Structures are given as C-alpha cells and as structure tokens.
C-alpha cells in the first residue's frame, strides 16, 4: 500500500484522498508522480499510460483514504533506518524554510530602497526652483564645498571708505535736532502741531532763518567779549517773539478746532437721531460700549474665588478725599451727576459709569428703566438724590463705606466712550462718626480695583495743597511702580498758581519729577471755581480762559496737550480702547478655558442631571410645593374626619376621664351623676373645648401638609429642595391665622351635641359601649404600667432577668400589698383615704420594719384605687351590653344603671360632630388660605436672592451658577470682540 506523506506519496494522491471530505479534484495525468501514474493505470484497467484516467482510480484512492493510516513497522534488521530518514526529512524542510528567509530580506531591501528613492524624487519635484535667485549669493559661496578662498572673500567685501560715504552727516543732524527741540518746547499741542507746521514754516521764511543767525552770532561772540552780551539779549528777544507768535497761532487753530467740533457735534446729533433711516453707525458704537459694560456688570456679581479673575480694562479714578475726583468725572461726563459736599465724604461706594455716545444727554441705572434728562435741573437733582440713596442703602449697619458697585450709564453727543469707576476718596485719619475700619476698607477697595493688570489708574492730585500731604500717590506707585497704566491729573491749577510762590513746582509735578511715581501722561485741569451751582459750560469757559491767560502755558511750563479736561478725556479714552483691544481676546480665552473645566466637572459628577441654576431650581421647587398644597384639597372627607376625631379624643381624653367621669362616678345615685356630668360638660364647653378643637384642626392641617411633602419627596424629588420646602412650610404656618369667628359657632355646635342624651338605636348603644370599653382598657393598661414602675420587677422577672428592686421600690411594694388588703376588705371604698386609715397602714408597715412616708402612701393609693375603679367600670360595661332595652323603656334597676354609657355616647357624638364641622372649615376655607400663604411666601423668597442662596445650597448648585455666568460672560465677550473687529 502507498504510504501518504512518504517520498512515494505525491500531491495527486493527497488531492484524491481529500475527496473523502466532500471535495473531488481533477488532476491532469501529466502532473502526477510517475509511481502514481502507474498505480492509476493499473487499478483503472488501462494498461496504456498515455490513455486518460478513469474514475476507478479515484474511487480506489477514495476507499483507501477511509482506511486507518498507521506508520508502517520497520522491516526486521533495518535498525530504525526509517525513523532516521524521517528525522532527516524534517531537518531538510526546516533548512529550506530558513533559506527562503534570505529571499524575503533581499526583496525587502530592494523594495525599500526603491520606495525611498521614489519619495525623495517626489519631494524634490515639490520644492520651488531657486535658480533665479542665484544672483543673491556670490559665486564664491558655490565653490565653498571645494575650496574656501579667503582672498576672493576679502575682495568681495566693499572698502570702508565706500561705506563711510553712504552714511549721513551727523553734525548736520545734530544741529537740526537741536533747533527742532527748541521749537517744540514752546508747547505746541499734539493735535495742532501738524496744522501749525505750515504757519511756522512761513514765519521762519519771513524771519530770514533766525536759528542760523543765532548760530553765526554765537560764533562771532567768541572773538569779541563786549559784543557777546548784546547778541545774547537780541537772541532772547527773538525767541520771546517767536514763542508769542507760536502761541497766537496755536490759539487761532484751537478756536478753529473748537468751532469745527461744535459743528461736528450738531451734525452727529442730527445723524444719531435718524434711527429709522438705516443709520447704523450709532448702533455699532452704542452696542459696543454697552456690551462691554454688561460684561463688567456680570463680572461684578461673579465670585472671584473661582480661579477666573476679572482682568478686563476699566478706568479706575482714585485720589485723596476732596481732591476733585468727582468733578473731573463730571467734566468727562459733561453733567453734574454726583452728590456734592464740602469737605465731607460723599462717595461711599464704587460707582461704575459707562460713557457712550447718543443723540440725547441722559443717564439711567442698569436695574431701572427710568431715564434722567441731564439737560434739566430737576432730573439732575433727582439723579443725585437717587445715587446718594443707593450709596447709603449699600452701606451696612455700623459701616461707613461699601464695596457694592452702583452701575450707571451716561449717554450724550460728543461723549468719549469708556468705562470709569469712581472710588471713595483715600483718607489719612478716621474722624468722628466713621467706623474704625473705614481707612483700611477704602484702601482694600482701591487695591482690589487697581491690582487688575489691565486697569487704567486715573490718579487725581489736588494742586492747591502741598504735594507732601498726598496719600494716593504712594498707593498708586505701589500698585503700578513702572507707571505703564497710570495717568496723573493735577486739579485746581488756578488755585495752585495763585498760592504757590514758585510756579516751577507745578512744572516739576507735570513732568513727573516731584512725586515718587511714574505715569503714562500728566495733565493739569481746572474744574471750576468751587461753587456747587456752576454749570458744565461755565466751568469749560472758565478753564479755557484761565489757560489762555495763564503764564504757566505762556512761559512753557505746561504743554498745550497737557491742559483742559477735554484733552484729558481724549487721552483716557484712547488709552482705554488701546488696552481693551490688547487684552480682551486673552480674557475671552481665559473664560473659555474656565468654561471647559466647569463643564468637565459637571459631566463627571452629574452626568444625568440638567444644569439648573439657583433661580431655575427655585422655580422647579415652587411648582412642586404648589402641587403638594393643591393635593390637600383632594383628601377625602372620611380621611379628614377620622384623623380629626382621633386627634381630638387624644387631646381631651385625659380631661374627660380625670375631671368629668371619675368625679361623677363617685356619686351613689344616677341623678347626682347626671347633674355633675352636665355641669362639668358645660364648663368644659364654654372655656376649653372649642379652643382645643381648633388647635387640633390646625395641627392636623400642618401634619397633612408635611405628610404630602414627605411622600412627594420619597418618590423622585431632589433632596436639594429639603431646606427650601421646610422653610416655606414653617413660614406659611407662621403666617396662617385661624379664623377666630369659627370658635363661637363651634362652641354652639359642641354644646348642643353634648346636651343630647337620647340614644335612638341599638347600634349606637353598642358603639358607645365599645368606645367606653376601649377607653377604659387603655387607661387600665397605662395605670398598670405605672404601678409596675413603682414597685419594680416581680419574682419572675427577678429570677429570669437577674433584676432586683431598689429600696424605694421595696417600700412601694410593701405599701401596695398593705393597700390591696384594705381594698379587698372595702371594695366600695371612696377615692380618698382617711387620715386614720393612713395612720393604720403606716403602723402596720412599721410593724414589719418598713418606714414609709404618708405622702407615699397616698400616692400609691391613688394608682391602686384607679386600677380598682377601672376594673369595676369594665365589668359594669360588660353588664350594660344588654341594658339598651331597659334604657329605652326607662326602667329603673340599680344593677343596670348605665349612665356612664350615655356619657361616653354623648362624648363620642360630640367628637363626630366636631370633626365634621372642622373638616368643612378646613376644606372650604383653611386649605385655600394656606395655599394663598404658601404662594405669598414663595413670591417673597423668589424676590430675596439672599434667602434663595441660604436655602438652595450645595456644590451642584454653585457649579451650575458658575457655568451659567461663565457662559454668559464668554458669549458677551465674543459678541463684543466681533463688534470690535467690525468697528476696526
């Protein structure tokens, strides 16, 4: 047989054998192994090897493949050569596979090299052609790889003489620069220098080039000493004449600019009023500053404890008290809008003023819709009064200043757009009437605003006082030591010029040489004559007249661009918007990163909850509470009456048993019993019962309200509302007052119910007996519990639980045993022990060696007699079950006098009628009044943000609040940045 897998086996054999698995292979005869072909011809009955094969061979091999294939045994005497050949065969196969590995490596190397070459050619084709720029590089650089020729490099460099020829004449530049500096020192303003240049050029031409003449005269003066003095005096006169001409030219152009600005202001006012004709320029400017102001308002409410600080620019106005801060701000706003005082503190809290351009000169608060017309004196007075009221309201009790910001917007034609914050004036001493921490509070508020790296500090200094008395300059120098964002303003320059003996001191101040602080710019202004009744226009005219006639400007101590509040407002506005454009996008990125962090925290901690802020959570809780209140009206009448009847009996049962039933039961006949009962019931109804019933009804309403809230909480309510709901429930109950008129009507109903003694049917009788029995059993159980506590554990508890009696309990137990013997002898004993009986019991106990107090004997007797009486009453109650027949027939039988059953029936009927009356009052009146109170409480809480903050707390709430504010800030900033780019 042919062995599969040996040398005699072949692929054709294996293919034919594989037909056993359901696959038949047709293999050409020429591809078969020679031995396989011979076998194929033999078993197919074909002796000619060239004839095509038949299916017989395939069937043979198929049948052969079903036989078990076992390795053949080696022939005897071979010595295991077959196994050695098999091992050699596996070694050859392993070697052949290892030889294949070299072809794989060789192919990989060839393919990788070709790929790298192709990639290099593609990259090379992508590079631009630099052959056109070979002229830029000298030729010797291309030959550097072959040989560095230093001689050629030296020849390629130009000669030093040729370089020197290209440089300008430094001496001529120095002379021109000195002459230009002398001209600029005359005080030409920045806005009018360019316009005055042509006039100056004409003057120089007509004067015959005086600087050159002065230079020639100086050169001649070195030869003749006597002629030198004359030349100096003539040069000085010429310079004075030149300065006067320049000043006149400047004033001329200044008047022209003022006239043009007034015309421009009127034209802009007309244009801004055309809102309905597509004039969009005003909308862009208005929305720009308004958007920015809204962002600052939101940031003022945002808690700075969250890693995102407010670094947006604003102009911070600081200065010593009464230095003129408010006056400067009013000149910039062009209206007398702030409260005024003489030497006293008027600014008690920060005031944020948003200045913007508009057709009408108006002012309004951010939380109010009223517009104050700043052109009318009545509205100005009302505005000043409102600001003063808001300041005083923001100051807490016991304080002088507040950190709460008042937000105000001022619009008008020609007003420079910016945001200013007026801070309380810095003081050096706390005076009478101020809080002790006023000075430190003002410093902390000022530092909080000035430490913003993008805040522009407008430092106001009073020019009429000594510079050494300034406090604010030291504070500003600490917060901005390099003066990169500080603008210094010297006020009351008119008084300073009169009072100072040396005007050069003012020049030192505005040049930054006197104070130990640095600034971007220095300005000198005049804000009026000190009268509170001056108008803005009169102050402007006074300021212009002063500087036109002032020798400070005429002598060159002040530059023209350094004076007037108009130049100051232009400079501050330009600096403000420059700072805004440089920092706003960076701040937007900061808030964007903060928003991402907060959203990530929310997703990780509260993935299935909506991001509801405090107001939204309050509205959700409000709806739930109102639903719970409304559900009170859906309580069934049976439920109300059942609860009311049960609670009312629990409240009055002790009084009925102790003060009515027990005293009446001590009587010996039914007439006395009924009389006693009627009197006590009448007294009880007149004084206590209606009030107790109303208390029970009110408590029941509270408990049902609380039960509904608890059941709602147990379903799917968020526990974040627990404090709020508890506060609403307590406040609503506190405000709810029961209708007092209901007490009188309830008294009449209860009195009529208790006067009725007629039991009409047997079920009522049985119900009264059951009610009496349950009441007596409950009282008996309580009495036995009291007795057990008095005497201690019995013998069974002592043996089983290893308990012992205390000495007092031992005395109580001996006293109880003695009193029980007395009750057995006198079962009809009264409720009280006589004095001789107390003495007898005491002597009997002393005979057994027990010392006892008479008070203890009476106390023990009270509980024992109570138990004895209740046991007798229960047995009598069982006898009265069959007494309805005798009661109905009015038979007199001493053994079946069931007056106590009638009493309990009267009490039970009174409870039913009272419960029904209270239920009607609850459902018809009190539930609705409670619902109204709850709504009022919710409305009050909704308007009180501090209350909501106290009642709705937790990290989840704070995180949602921060997310809302950061998103709002980011959206406002993005809208502002978009509008800012459009304006550019």
C-alpha positions, 0 to 999 in steps of 0.5 A: 500500500502507498504510504501518504506523506512518504517520498512515494506519496505525491500531491495527486494522491493527497488531492484524491484522498481529500475527496473523502471530505466532500471535495473531488479534484481533477488532476491532469495525468501529466502532473502526477508522480510517475509511481502514481501514474502507474498505480492509476493505470493499473487499478483503472484497467488501462494498461496504456499510460498515455490513455486518460484516467478513469474514475476507478482510480479515484474511487480506489484512492477514495476507499483507501483514504477511509482506511486507518493510516498507521506508520508502517513497522520497520522491516526486521534488521533495518535498525530504525533506518526509517525513523532516521530518514524521517528525522532527516526529512524534517531537518531538510524542510526546516533548512529550506524554510530558513533559506527562503528567509534570505529571499524575503530580506533581499526583496525587502531591501530592494523594495525599500530602497526603491520606495525611498528613492521614489519619495525623495524624487517626489519631494524634490519635484515639490520644492520651488526652483531657486535658480533665479535667485542665484544672483543673491549669493556670490559665486564664491559661496558655490565653490565653498564645498571645494575650496574656501578662498579667503582672498576672493572673500576679502575682495568681495567685501566693499572698502570702508571708505565706500561705506563711510560715504553712504552714511549721513552727516551727523553734525548736520543732524545734530544741529537740526535736532537741536533747533527742532527741540527748541521749537517744540518746547514752546508747547505746541499741542499734539493735535495742532502741531501738524496744522501749525507746521505750515504757519511756522514754516512761513514765519521762519521764511519771513524771519530770514532763518533766525536759528542760523543767525543765532548760530553765526552770532554765537560764533562771532561772540567768541572773538569779541567779549563786549559784543557777546552780551548784546547778541545774547539779549537780541537772541532772547528777544527773538525767541520771546517773539517767536514763542508769542507768535507760536502761541497766537497761532496755536490759539487761532487753530484751537478756536478753529478746532473748537468751532469745527467740533461744535459743528461736528457735534450738531451734525452727529446729533442730527445723524444719531437721531435718524434711527429709522433711516438705516443709520447704523453707525450709532448702533455699532458704537452704542452696542459696543460700549454697552456690551462691554459694560454688561460684561463688567456688570456680570463680572461684578456679581461673579465670585472671584474665588473661582480661579477666573479673575476679572482682568478686563480694562476699566478706568479706575479714578482714585485720589485723596478725599476732596481732591476733585475726583468727582468733578473731573468725572463730571467734566468727562461726563459733561453733567453734574451727576454726583452728590456734592459736599464740602469737605465731607465724604460723599462717595461711599461706594464704587460707582461704575459709569459707562460713557457712550455716545447718543443723540440725547444727554441722559443717564439711567441705572442698569436695574431701572428703566427710568431715564434722567434728562441731564439737560434739566435741573430737576432730573439732575437733582433727582439723579443725585438724590437717587445715587446718594440713596443707593450709596447709603442703602449699600452701606451696612449697619455700623459701616461707613463705606461699601464695596457694592458697585452702583452701575450707571450709564451716561449717554450724550453727543460728543461723549468719549466712550469708556468705562470709569469707576469712581472710588471713595476718596483715600483718607489719612485719619478716621474722624468722628462718626466713621467706623474704625475700619473705614481707612483700611476698607477704602484702601482694600477697595482701591487695591482690589480695583487697581491690582487688575493688570489691565486697569487704567489708574486715573490718579487725581492730585489736588494742586492747591495743597502741598504735594507732601500731604498726598496719600494716593500717590504712594498707593498708586506707585505701589500698585503700578511702580513702572507707571505703564497704566497710570495717568496723573491729573493735577486739579485746581491749577488756578488755585495752585498758581495763585498760592504757590510762590514758585510756579516751577513746582507745578512744572516739576509735578507735570513732568513727573519729577516731584512725586515718587511715581511714574505715569503714562501722561500728566495733565493739569485741569481746572474744574471750576471755581468751587461753587456747587451751582456752576454749570458744565459750560461755565466751568469749560469757559472758565478753564479755557480762559484761565489757560489762555491767560495763564503764564504757566502755558505762556512761559512753557511750563505746561504743554498745550496737550497737557491742559483742559479736561477735554484733552484729558478725556481724549487721552483716557479714552484712547488709552482705554480702547488701546488696552481693551483691544490688547487684552480682551481676546486673552480674557475671552480665552481665559473664560473659555478655558474656565468654561471647559473645566466647569463643564468637565466637572459637571459631566463627571459628577452629574452626568444625568442631571440638567444644569439648573441654576439657583433661580431655575431650581427655585422655580422647579421647587415652587411648582412642586410645593404648589402641587403638594398644597393643591393635593390637600384639597383632594383628601377625602372627607372620611380621611379628614374626619377620622384623623380629626376625631382621633386627634381630638379624643387624644387631646381631651381624653385625659380631661374627660376621664380625670375631671368629668367621669371619675368625679361623677362616678363617685356619686351613689345615685344616677341623678347626682351623676347626671347633674355633675356630668352636665355641669362639668360638660358645660364648663368644659364647653364654654372655656376649653373645648372649642379652643382645643378643637381648633388647635387640633384642626390646625395641627392636623392641617400642618401634619397633612401638609408635611405628610404630602411633602414627605411622600412627594419627596420619597418618590423622585424629588431632589433632596436639594429642595429639603431646606427650601420646602421646610422653610416655606412650610414653617413660614406659611404656618407662621403666617396662617391665622385661624379664623377666630369667628369659627370658635363661637359657632363651634362652641354652639355646635359642641354644646348642643351635641353634648346636651343630647342624651337620647340614644335612638338605636341599638347600634349606637348603644353598642358603639358607645359601649365599645368606645367606653370599653376601649377607653377604659382598657387603655387607661387600665393598661397605662395605670398598670404600667405605672404601678409596675414602675413603682414597685419594680420587677416581680419574682419572675422577672427577678429570677429570669432577668437577674433584676432586683428592686431598689429600696424605694421600690421595696417600700412601694411594694410593701405599701401596695400589698398593705393597700390591696388588703384594705381594698379587698376588705372595702371594695366600695371604698371612696377615692380618698383615704382617711387620715386614720386609715393612713395612720393604720397602714403606716403602723402596720408597715412599721410593724414589719420594719418598713418606714414609709412616708404618708405622702407615699402612701397616698400616692400609691393609693391613688394608682391602686384605687384607679386600677380598682375603679377601672376594673369595676367600670369594665365589668359594669360595661360588660353588664350594660351590653344588654341594658339598651332595652331597659334604657329605652323603656326607662326602667329603673334597676340599680344593677343596670344603671348605665349612665356612664354609657350615655356619657361616653355616647354623648362624648363620642357624638360630640367628637363626630360632630366636631370633626365634621364641622372642622373638616368643612372649615378646613376644606372650604376655607383653611386649605385655600388660605394656606395655599394663598400663604404658601404662594405669598411666601414663595413670591417673597423668597423668589424676590430675596436672592439672599434667602434663595442662596441660604436655602438652595445650597450645595456644590451642584448648585454653585457649579451650575451658577458658575457655568451659567455666568461663565457662559454668559460672560464668554458669549458677551465677550465674543459678541463684543470682540466681533463688534470690535473687529467690525468697528476696526 
